[in-house]
């Protein structure tokens, strides 16, 4: 969930529930308790990230209520999968918003220092992220790599304000 990888999440959820289905003697109550444990561990992870179910899925009590209303393992699997996918969607949206802020800061730095010798490494140090991370989010948010953006920006400034 923290990695926001839906494909791996679905694989792990399927493995978890497939293993449970192999044990015919496991009671529904035990399986629900395991699901509660999964959700509780996720809740702790969210607290560590300064998040909570309330912000993402609404009232946490409703999640427990839905869990107790599940009649089959397939219902539980679908509920857990749905809850965790909603968490990932929320975290991705939040991360994208954060990345847009970082890219905005990078663009502001370029606007202020375009006429000096600046590099991706310099910019990365100013925004406190690795050059690789800055390069990836910059390209994702602007459609251009940093160097191409900087060159184009400088060229536009030259044509706008001739020497």
C-alpha positions in Angstrom: 0.0 0.0 0.0 2.8 2.4 0.9 4.4 1.8 -2.5 1.0 2.4 -4.2 1.4 -0.8 -6.2 -2.1 -2.1 -7.1 -0.9 -5.1 -9.1 1.2 -6.4 -6.2 -1.5 -5.7 -3.7 -4.0 -7.7 -5.7 -1.5 -10.6 -5.9 -0.9 -10.6 -2.2 -4.6 -10.4 -1.4 -5.4 -13.3 -3.7 -2.5 -15.3 -2.1 -3.8 -14.5 1.4 -7.4 -15.6 0.6 -6.4 -18.6 -1.5 -4.4 -19.9 1.4 -7.3 -19.5 3.7 -9.6 -21.3 1.3 -7.3 -24.4 1.5 -8.2 -24.8 5.2 -11.7 -26.1 5.4 -11.7 -26.2 9.1 -11.1 -22.4 9.6 -14.2 -20.7 10.9 -15.6 -17.6 9.3 -15.0 -15.8 12.6 -11.3 -16.6 12.5 -11.1 -15.4 8.9 -12.9 -12.1 9.8 -10.4 -11.7 12.7 -7.6 -12.0 10.3 -9.1 -9.4 8.1 -9.5 -7.1 11.1 -5.9 -7.7 11.8 -5.0 -6.7 8.3 -7.1 -3.5 8.5 -5.7 -2.7 11.9 -2.1 -3.0 10.6 -3.1 -0.8 7.8 -4.6 1.7 10.2 -1.3 1.8 12.1 0.6 2.4 8.8 -1.8 5.2 8.0 -1.3 6.8 11.4 2.5 6.7 10.8 1.8 8.6 7.6 -0.4 11.1 9.4 -3.4 9.7 7.7 -6.5 7.7 8.8 -9.4 5.8 7.4 -11.7 8.7 8.3 -10.1 11.0 5.7 -10.1 8.3 3.1 -13.0 5.9 3.4 -15.3 7.8 5.8 -16.3 6.5 9.2 -14.1 3.6 10.2 -17.0 2.0 12.0 -18.7 1.5 8.6 -15.7 -0.5 7.4 -16.0 -2.8 10.4 -19.8 -3.1 9.9 -19.3 -4.0 6.2 -16.7 -6.6 7.2 -19.1 -8.3 9.7 -21.8 -8.4 7.1 -19.7 -10.3 4.6 -21.0 -13.9 4.2 -18.3 -15.5 2.1 -14.5 -15.5 1.7 -15.1 -13.9 -1.7 -17.1 -11.1 -0.1 -14.3 -10.5 2.3 -11.7 -10.6 -0.5 -13.7 -8.1 -2.5 -14.1 -5.8 0.6 -10.4 -5.9 1.5 -9.4 -5.4 -2.1 -11.8 -2.4 -2.4 -10.7 -0.7 0.8 -7.0 -1.1 0.0 -7.4 0.1 -3.6 -9.2 3.2 -2.3 -6.3 3.8 0.0 -3.9 3.5 -2.8 -6.0 5.9 -5.0 -6.0 8.4 -2.1 -2.2 8.1 -1.5 -1.5 8.5 -5.3 -3.6 11.6 -5.5 -2.0 13.1 -2.5 1.5 12.2 -3.8 0.7 13.7 -7.2 -0.4 16.9 -5.5 2.8 17.0 -3.5 4.9 16.3 -6.7 3.1 19.2 -8.5 4.2 21.5 -5.6 7.8 20.3 -5.9 7.7 20.8 -9.7 6.2 24.3 -9.2 9.1 25.1 -6.9 11.6 23.8 -9.5 10.0 26.0 -12.2 10.2 29.0 -9.8 13.9 28.3 -9.2 14.5 28.1 -13.0 12.6 31.4 -13.5 14.8 33.1 -10.9 18.2 31.5 -11.8 17.9 30.7 -15.5 20.7 33.2 -16.3 23.2 31.5 -14.0 24.9 28.1 -14.3 22.3 25.7 -12.8 22.0 22.0 -13.2 19.5 19.3 -12.2 21.9 18.5 -9.4 21.8 22.1 -8.1 18.0 22.2 -8.3 17.7 18.8 -6.6 19.7 20.0 -3.6 17.5 23.1 -3.3 14.3 21.1 -3.2 15.9 18.4 -1.0 15.3 15.4 -3.3 17.6 13.1 -5.3 18.3 14.1 -8.9 16.7 10.9 -10.1 13.4 11.6 -8.2 13.4 15.3 -9.4 14.0 14.1 -13.0 11.2 11.6 -12.9 8.5 13.9 -11.3 9.6 16.8 -13.5 9.1 14.8 -16.7 5.9 13.3 -15.5 4.4 16.7 -14.6 5.7 18.8 -17.5 6.2 16.3 -20.3 9.8 17.5 -20.7 13.0 16.5 -19.2 14.6 19.2 -17.0 17.5 20.1 -19.4 15.2 20.5 -22.3 12.9 22.7 -20.2 15.8 24.8 -19.0 17.1 25.3 -22.5 13.7 26.2 -23.9 13.1 28.6 -21.1 16.4 30.3 -21.7 15.8 30.5 -25.4 12.4 32.1 -24.8 13.9 34.7 -22.4 16.6 35.6 -25.0 13.9 36.1 -27.8 11.7 38.1 -25.4 14.4 40.4 -24.1 17.1 41.0 -26.7 20.5 42.0 -25.6 
